[in-house]
Amino acid sequence: MDLHILVSMVVWTVCSVILLFVLMYVDSLFTRYNDIAELKAGNMAVTTRLVLKLLTQAYILSTSIATSNRLGEALLVSVVSFVLLLLLERTVRLLFAVWGKLDLDHGTQQGKIGYGLLSGSLHIVGALIISAFL
């Protein structure tokens, strides 16, 4: 291992962490509640959803890094994947709301862990599908 690889590892890691922070922040804008306030209040459903989403984004990012030779390409794949995941989640949430009369955001905010698990698992499923293409 030479200095170039070590420097690259640091740069890729820093860029990845920044991207993950930005993506998680953007995601929090799409919920009807304040993620940080709910975390501080001890809402385990919100915490569960957030942890699953973070793992999902990290998995997609690590897969895109492993399959890419360029940092910009890996970050772009992660951003596109994030948008796809948002669309997938919104579509499934709408289907649950219409067909099952199930409001995942409301249930998650109320602290119902099953709602948080279901909401977060939508992202895991999407990440596995998306990463299969990488």
Buried (B, 14 or more C-beta within 10 A) or exposed (E): EEEEEEEEEEEBEEBBEEBBEEBBEEBBEEBEBEBEEBEEEEBBBBBBBBEBBBBBBBBBBBBBBEEBEEBEEBBBBBBEBBEBBBEBBEEBBEEBBEEEEBBBBEBBBEBBBEBBBBBBBBBBBBBEEBBEEB
